Amino acid sequence: MPVRARLWEARPAGRVFFEPRPTVRACPQSIRQNLFQPFVSSGKEKGIGLGLTVVQEIMQNHGGEVCVESTGPQGTVFKLTFLGAISASRPTTA
């Protein structure tokens, strides 16, 4: 499965944003409030609901953030925000 992503830098704030598009199926409304809590999962046969908790912990430990940018029939898009700078000054699609 090919991964599409967007990468861009916010100036002068020095933040770098990364959005894989879309990463997973639509996120049910019933779990959105607790999506980053341990053991929250929906509709998967494998996994125990720790993936997003681990991602959030890593991002926060490095001064970054992860959030749900959007969710819908095409899937859910997460936005990862990092501290730092990149050399590109305009959005890049991978």
Protein Blocks (a to p, Z undefined) as FASTA:
>chain_A
ZZddddddddfklpacdddddfbdcddfklmmmmmpghiaehiabdjhlmmmmmmmmmmm
nopacddfbgcfkoccdddddedddfbfbdcdZZ
